[in-house]
Amino acid sequence: MRILVAGGAGFIGSNFIRYQLEKYDDQIINVDKLTYAGNLDNLKDVEANPNYQFKQLDICDKEKIDQLMHRGVDYIVNFAAESHVDRSIEDSSIFVKTNVGGTQNLLDLALKFGVKNFVQISTDEVYGSLGEKGKFTENSPLNPSSPYAASKAAADLLVNSYFKTYNLPVNISRCSNNFGPYQYPEKLIPLFIINALKNKKLPLYGDGSNIRDWIYVKDHCRAVDLVMRRAKKGEIYNIGADNPKSNLEVTKRILSFLSKSELLIKHVEDRRGHDYRYAVDSAKLKRELGWKAEYDFERSLQITLNWYLDHKEWWQKLI
């Protein structure tokens, strides 16, 4: 079986490729433009694997992806996306181009070449913000707050339309906040780990009360694998580990693990349109595909901290 992974040099995509190569004997074709967040160092340990190949391509370049797919592709998993909220607030144009236009190109090619399934990797941010209680289900209305989330919501609607109009086999997964090895240092957990190690201030938005449901990246990869191989076509699946933590709580745990002072916390002006809380209900994924998170938050945060301590050569190139 041949699996095209779009955006496979990024954080979650590279972890997904590694998971696939460890578990199966399938052929993996990694397509990545290698923007600032795409990093081939994320996959150095598998680059010699005969079941793995990399092609530096932009999913917005439909002609070149078409040429690549002529050799045959069974599944497409689309991780490729501009994903940093702050960057989308400054300039949303590249987010629309990549996250919507690039997805459309892949959908057209999936239809042309008759792939068995197209899996769109989305985000819980498409639902918008929650109050103090409740969780988003797959039937919750889309109400994105940032240009990034809006571009992902638009892509989700486009994917769903190809199922309804063309009967293209598709699935959409919407995951909560990921963390783990190889995450680019602009995100909260790796940024704060690295800053703390360097005794630099940790810039925390507002009062730090915003709540996220955190999931270890390997649990996410397991879920996507199940969706790709076993899910009923046309269905959407939320992926969350029920680890709600405020940003301030996460920050304090990082400092505690590293034996650093909380005086390193620097409260900064809150992000525009900053959603208060995200939480997704994963009951459908558990019920239909038998998935459950294997990593609790404390254990996976410790693993992540140790990884960044042991791989300074990886992140020092990026800062």
C-alpha positions, -999 to +999 in steps of 0.1 A: +000+000+000+012+035-008+004+064+015+010+100+004+015+122+035+013+159+028+032+180+052+051+151+066+082+171+076+062+190+102+057+182+138+026+159+137+032+147+101+068+134+109+056+116+140+028+100+120+053+088+093+075+074+120+045+056+135+035+041+102+070+029+094+074+012+128+040-005+126+035-014+089+053-025+057+036+002+036+053+027+013+053+063+026+057+092+002+063+124+022+054+156+003+065+188+020+073+223+008+098+228+037+086+261+049+101+274+082+082+247+102+090+218+078+123+202+089+139+171+074+159+167+107+126+155+121+130+123+100+167+117+099+162+084+117+140+070+089+154+086+057+173+055+048+142+033+052+134+016+018+097+022+025+101+059+028+107+086+002+106+124+004+096+149-024+100+186-018+068+198-033+041+224-026+006+211-024-004+243-043+016+230-073-011+207-087+009+197-118+039+183-099+017+165-074-002+150-103+031+137-118+040+121-085+007+104-081+009+087-115+029+060-099-001+052-077-014+063-043-038+044-021-043+069+007-037+106+012-033+121+047-032+159+046-013+174+074+000+202+052-011+236+066+000+270+078-009+266+115+003+294+136-025+316+149-004+347+155+010+346+120-025+343+105-035+374+124-007+394+108-013+381+073-040+356+064-034+353+027-009+323+028-033+305+052-061+307+026-038+297-002-023+267+014-051+255+038-079+259+013-064+260-022-038+233-014-065+211+000-086+216-031-057+205-053-052+173-033-089+166-034-090+169-072-061+146-075-076+121-050-107+120-072-087+117-104-066+088-092-093+070-072-077+069-038-092+046-012-094+074+014-085+111+018-080+120+055-081+157+063-062+166+095-082+195+110-083+211+144-107+217+173-102+254+167-127+253+139-154+251+166-144+284+182-145+290+220-163+272+248-175+286+281-168+270+314-187+238+307-194+213+279-175+198+250-176+201+213-191+171+194-187+164+157-221+180+152-212+213+169-214+243+145-182+257+131-175+291+146-138+299+141-122+329+157-089+334+139-080+335+102-061+303+107-091+285+122-114+299+095-091+286+067-092+251+083-130+253+087-133+262+050-111+233+040-132+209+061-163+221+043-146+216+010-136+181+019-171+172+030-185+186-003-163+162-023-178+133-004-214+146-010-209+157-046-184+132-060-187+103-035-149+107-028-140+086+002-130+111+029-126+115+066-119+146+088-102+144+121-103+173+146-077+171+173-070+191+204-037+207+213-007+184+205+027+183+221+057+161+220+091+156+202+099+177+171+074+205+177+085+238+163+096+262+190+070+288+183+043+267+201+037+271+238+052+240+253+085+238+233+089+276+234+085+277+272+108+247+277+136+263+256+132+297+272+133+282+307+164+263+298+180+295+287+166+315+317+146+337+294+112+351+301+082+330+292+057+353+274+022+342+287-008+357+270-031+376+294-036+360+328-029+325+315-064+313+323-072+301+287-078+263+288-067+237+263-072+199+261-037+186+256-029+153+238+005+136+233+013+134+196+017+096+195-019+092+207-030+115+179-010+095+153-027+063+165-061+078+161-054+091+126-041+057+116-074+041+128-094+068+109-075+062+077-078+024+077-111+017+094-135+046+096-168+048+078-163+071+049-177+107+051-174+108+089-158+133+111-139+123+143-129+144+173-096+134+189-090+145+225-073+131+256-094+148+283-064+167+297-078+202+303-051+225+315-049+263+317-019+278+300-007+291+333-009+256+348+011+241+319+037+269+323+041+263+360+045+225+355+072+231+329+091+254+353+086+229+382+100+200+361+130+221+352+135+235+387+131+270+374+116+300+392+080+312+384+096+347+382+104+338+346+067+341+337+060+374+319+024+382+313+020+399+279-009+415+261-036+390+252-039+377+216-066+392+196-096+369+193-081+345+219-105+316+225-111+309+262-115+271+262-114+242+238-126+207+247-137+179+223-158+148+230-140+118+216-168+093+224-175+086+187-138+077+180-138+054+211-171+038+203-166+032+166-128+026+163-119+015+198-093+043+204-083+057+237-054+078+248-025+058+262-004+086+276-015+107+306-004+143+307+022+141+334+040+112+318+040+126+283+051+161+295+080+145+312+089+125+280+087+158+261+108+177+285+135+150+284+134+149+247+141+186+244+169+183+270+185+155+251+181+171+216+195+206+220+212+203+187+178+199+170+162+231+184+193+252+186+193+253+148+158+268+148+160+297+172 
